[in-house]
Structure formats: C-alpha cells, structure tokens
C-alpha cells in the first residue's frame, strides 16, 4: 500500500484491515462468522482502492475477497446446521477440525491407557478430556458414578495406584466420589502435566467441545435404557469419532470400516467380542444396521439420530 494513498480514509481502512486479519490469526479458536465479515470488509476496501487507482489487479482481489466471504459464510452455516439454498443440513456438534482432534484423543487412549479393562479405559477417556490442556480438570462424584456406576471407586483407586491419576490434597477415592458440582474435585492426569511432552494442542473451546461430545455419547439415553456397559459406550464413542458425514464408518486414511484389532483394544475387548457389542448398539438405534465384522474390519453406519455426533472424516 503506497504511503501517499488518498483519500486518507481509505489508507486508514486498509491499515486497520491488515491489523484485523493479523489479530484474527492470533485467536485461539476460529470463528467463521468473524472471518466472513473480515473478507466482506476486504472486498469493499479493495473495490474502493481499485476505483481510486484504476488498477484491475485490485478489482480481481476484491472479487476474490467477496467469493471468500460467501464460501466462509456457507461453511459457518453448514457447521451450525442452518439450511443453505434450501438444503437441510445436519447440525453437527463438532467441526471437521475438532473431529480430527477427537480422533487424536481416542488414539492416545487406545495406545496409552494404563489399565486394560473397559471400565478403566472409559474413565481414562473422560478424565483425559477434562485435563487435556493443563493436566488438571474438575470432576464430581456424579460424573464418576454416571460413567462407571458401582465400579467408580474401584476404578478410581486403580488409576491412582497405577500412578496415572492424582487426587486433590491426598483425598481418598471414596472422598472424591462425594464431590459435588458446587465444589468439584480437581484431579491431575500425570501424563498431561505441562512438564511432560504434550500429546494434544488445542484451545479451551475445543477441549470443552470434545468433552461435551464424549459426554453426550456416553450418556446417551437409549444406550442407558439398553443397560450399555463401559465397552458398549466406548464402542459408541469410537464409531462416532470414526464416521463420515453420512455416518459410514471408516479410517482417517479413507479406508472402508475400522480395524477390529484397533476397535477391540480401545474398548477393552477381544476382537471376537466386538460383534456382540455392535449388536447392542444396533438394538439401541446407535448403528443403523447390523454391523459387518468380516475380513477383520468393522463396517457399519451411524443411525440418523447419531449423525450430529459424527467425527466428520
């Protein structure tokens, strides 16, 4: 931008616009509505600049900014489930980027869970999401019992004994289960403290969104009505996290279906047990059809009611 550009108001606007884009790039979380507004502003400013100078390249830049504003606004509407051009869009809880973060968390739990059982793995998943950013997170007795039922105290103590979890101020597992929402227990996941290598890199908004996503799956009403156990709920989380927008299950590399070995390890099962638990998800209306486990892969599709929780592969 030339220093002697006139009118002065245009020079000021272009300077402020550059500052606004740089400030947006420093945001911890994207906001597509804000970004679309910036592109609109850029389109207006460059169109005016083109009028002043008669430079056709500036007119082209204005047109590109206007196109970027439309595209970004459509992406925002799609993410929020608002119909675009008359098309009904599923309202998704996660963005595509957040879905990718979710799969990284699931893989971390699959590989690094300190205990093999399904109940422990479910606790590790939910506590990891609470403590993903700083190594500490709040939890209540209601949370723990909701996840683990009568096994809550035993599993909590086992994670403490394994050195994976620290309870606040030398509290016992039994005392932690008495924590209430107005005074939650602040627990520490030792592998996630800032002094250790960081397995995840996402902001506080994404952490809260991922935690809420997992809680919605684990607490699904129809799964609870079918008395789904820890392995069933882990399978529901894993299938949701590894599904495409249409609900079909697949790998992050585009593979059809999910490797049974990976599914089984995440859920604390043997590969030959996966089919039985997938059958419960079908009965609960989580999967749309009987799952296929031939060829060492789990193939299936989320039911329509579960599509809002798709990981958007």
N, C-alpha and C positions, 0 to 999 in steps of 0.2 A: 504494500500500500504506500503510495507516494506521500511524503511528509507534507506537501503543499496541496493536498487534495481539498477541493472545495465542492459543495458547501461544507462548512465546519461541522454541521450536524451529522453529515454522512461519515466524515472521518471519525468522529466520536463514536457513532454507532458501530462502525467496523471494529474499532479498538475494543469496545465493550463486548462485542460479539465474540472476538477471539478469547477474551478473558472468560466469557461464559462457557465456551466449549472446553477450555482447559480446566475450569472448575468442575464441569461435569465429569471429565475423565478421572478426576480425583475422588469421585463419590465412591463409597464402599460398596454400594449396590446400584445396579442400573435402574432407571425409571424411564420407560419408553415414552410415556406421555410428555415428560420434560424434554427428552431428546427430540421428539417430533416438533415441539414448539420452537426449539433452537433451529432446526432445519427450516421451518417456516420463516423465522426471523432472518436467517441467512439468505433465503430465496428473495425476500423483499429487499434486503440491503444490496445484494449483488445486482438485482434488476435495476435498482436506482443508480448504482455505480455505472452499470452499462449505459443507462440513459445519459449520464453526465459525460462519459468518455467516448461513447460510440464504439467501444471495444466488443466485438462479437464473442470473444472467449469468455468475457464476464457474463454475457447473456446465457451462454451454454452452462456456466457454473450455476447461475440462478435456476435454470431448468433442472439441473441435476439435484440441487438442494430441494426443489419443490417435489421431485419424484421421491427423494429420500424421506421427506416428511410424510408423504402418503403411505409409503411402504412401512415406515416405522409405526405410524398410527394404526395401520391394519394389523401389524404384529401385536401391538398392545391390545387391540380389541379381541384378537384371537386368543391371546393369553388369558384375558378375563372372561372369555366365553360370550362376548357380545356378537350378535349376528352381523356378518359383513355381506353386503349385497344380497340380502335375503336368505343366506345360508345359515342354518342353525349350527352353532359350534359348541362342542362340549366344554363346559367350564372346568379348567384344569387347576388343581391345587398347586402344582409345580410348573415352573418354566422348563424349557428344554435344558438350560444350563443347570438348574437346580436338580433335574433328574440325573444329570451326569455326576453331580456331587453326591447324590444319594447312592448311586452305584459304587462310588469310591468308598463310602462308609460301609456299605454292605460287604464289599470285598475285604476291607480291613477287618471286619468282624469275622468273616468266613475264615481268614487265614490266621488271625492273631487272638482269637478268643482264648482265654487262659484255661478254660474248662470245656469238656466235650459235650455235656448234656444240653438238651434243648432249652430247659429252664434257665440254665446259666447263660446260654447264648442269647436268649431273649433279653435277659437283664443287661448283658453286655451291650447289646444293640441300643437299648433305650437309654442307658446311662452314658454311653458314648455320645449319643446325640445331645444329651443335656450338657456334657462337658467338652464338646468338640473344639471350642475356640480357646478356652483358657485353662483347661484341665480340671475345672471345678464346675459344679452345677447343683441346682436345687432339686430336691426330691422330697415327696411326702410319703407317709405310710400308706395313704390311699393309692398313690401311684404304684407303689411296690406290690401291694395286695392285688390291685387291678391287673397287673402284669402276671403275677406269679401265684396268686391265691394262697393256699396253705403252705406252699413251698417258700414263701418270701423270706422268712427268717433264715432258713437253712441255706438258701442260695446266696443271700447277702453275706452271711458269715463265711461261706466257702470262698467268695471273691475276696474278702478281707484276708483270709488265711493264705490265699494264693499270692498276696501282695499286689493284686491288681487294683484294689479299692481301699481308700482310707475313709473312715467315718469321722465326723466332726468331733473334735475335743475328746477323743478317746471314748466316744459313745459306743454302746453295745448295739448289735443288730436289733435286739428287742427294743431298745430305746429309740432307735432310728425309725422303727415301724410306728411309733407313737407320734411322729412329726405331723403337724397339721398345716394346712395351706397358709395360715397367717404367720407361721414360724417354721418354714421348711428346713430340712437338714441339708447342709451344704457339704456334699461329698466330693472327694478328689479321685479322679482316674489317673493313676500314677504314670501310665504310658502317654498321657496327653498334656502333662505339665509343660510349661514353656521351655524348661531346660532340656527337654528331650527333643529329638527330631520331630518336626511337625508333619503328621500324615495328611492333614487337611488344611486347605487355605480358602476359607470363605468367610463372609461377613456375618454380623449378628442377625440380620434379617433372614439370610439363607439358613443359618443354624436354627432359628426359631421355626421357619417354614418346614424344614426337614423333620424336626422333632414333632411338629404338629401333624405332618403327613404320616409318620410312622404310628403316632398315637391313634389317628383315625382308622388305620388299618387294623392295628392290634385290638382296638376297642370296638370293632365293627359289630353292630347289634346282631346281625344274622349269624355271624361266627359264634358269638356268645350263646345264642339260642341253640346252636348245634353243639354246645359244650366243647368248642375247639380248644385243644391243648396248646402248649407252647410251640410244638413242632408245626402244628397247623397254622398258627398265626405267623410264625416265621416264614412258612411257605407262602402265605398270602402277601407278606411284605416283599419277598424275593420276586414273586411273579409280577407284582405291581411295578417294582423297580426295573424289571427287565421286560417291559412290554412296549410295543409301538403305539402310536396314536390310535390305531384301530383296535388295540387290545391284544394283538397276536404276540406270543412270547418269542423272544429272540435274544441273541447275544449282541454285545456292543459292536462287534465287527460285522454285523449283518447276517449272522448265522440263523438258521431256522431252528427254533426251540432252544432249550437250555441243557447243558451237560448234566446228566443225572448225578455224577460224582460231585460236582460243584454244588448243586442244589442240596444233596444229601448232607454234605459237610456243613453247609451254612445252617441247616435245620437240625443238626444233631441226630441224623438218621443214617441208616444203611441205604444204599441205592435201591435195593429191592423193596424198601418200605415206602418210597416216595409215592407210588401209585395209589396206595390206600389213603394217604393223607390228601392227595389231589382229589380223590373221590369225595372226601368230606367237603372240600372247597366247592366242588360242583353241586353237592347237595345243599350247600349254604348259598348258592347263587353267586359265588365269587368268580368261578370259572363258568364260561358259557356252555361248555360241552365236556364230555368225558375226555380226560387228558390221555394222550398217546405217549407211552414211555418206551416205544420200540427203538432199537438201534442205539441205546444208551443216551437218549435225549428225551426231555420232557417237552411235549408240544401241546399247545392249547391256546386259549384266548380268554381274556378277561370278559366277564359279563358286562352288559351295558351299564349296570349300576356302579361298577368298579372303574369305569373309564376315567372319571375325574381324577383318579389316583394313579393313572398311568405314568410311568417314568419317561415317556416320550422318547424312546430310542429313535 
